[in-house]
Amino acid sequence: MRFTRRITAALSALAALPALALAATIGGTYYAPQYDYREFWAATDNKPFQVVLEGNPFPGTDPATVARDLLPAMQAAKPQPALTFTYNRPSPPPSPDYRLVLVFDPALNLNADPVCAGTDMRFRPSKPGRFYVYAIYCRNDRMLSYTTAWTDATGPADPRIERLFRELFPVVFNDQQTRWAELDVHYF
């Protein structure tokens, strides 16, 4: 009986290895008090949504190639609204100006609000084979939400990056975060 349990446990662990090898790690998450998923939906549904890339996750690869290869991975993993990721800044700029800033290999003390304001951008040396991103959802010069994520990846077209985005986007754009949810007041 005990032998059968050990074999079952070992086989279960072996079956989980491929899933673990493909999984991304999501870091700590923060939502500003003004974050509201309904606002994200209204700003992005059937519209282009700007993504700003800062840094290069693969220093040996041309940044244009990295950007070209990341866009289809992001689009395939996009969150629920019918949005289209783009690197192009809308003209004229929208008001409010919503965008997703992806900072690759950020400095450990890099804060989100200065990134949204465009006043501070610092990086740390990248680790070969590691795709590390600090994802910040901005409205104008203020952060609405952020998190970090990382996975092993050999290049910008590595399928593990799309998997990372599939796990990352529901965290950055969390549909459970609604600022008025706790104010479910009924008037009689």
HELIX and SHEET records of a PDB file:
HELIX    1   1 ARG A    2  LEU A   22  1                                  21    
HELIX    2   2 TYR A   37  THR A   44  1                                   8    
HELIX    3   3 PRO A   63  ALA A   76  1                                  14    
HELIX    4   4 ALA A  112  ALA A  117  1                                   6    
HELIX    5   5 PRO A  159  VAL A  172  1                                  14    
HELIX    6   6 ALA A  181  LEU A  183  5                                   3    
SHEET    1   A 6 THR A  25  TYR A  31  0                                        
SHEET    2   A 6 ARG A 142  ASP A 152 -1                                        
SHEET    3   A 6 ARG A 130  ARG A 139 -1                                        
SHEET    4   A 6 TYR A  98  PHE A 104 -1                                        
SHEET    5   A 6 PRO A  48  GLU A  54  1                                        
SHEET    6   A 6 THR A  84  THR A  86  1                                        
END                                                                             
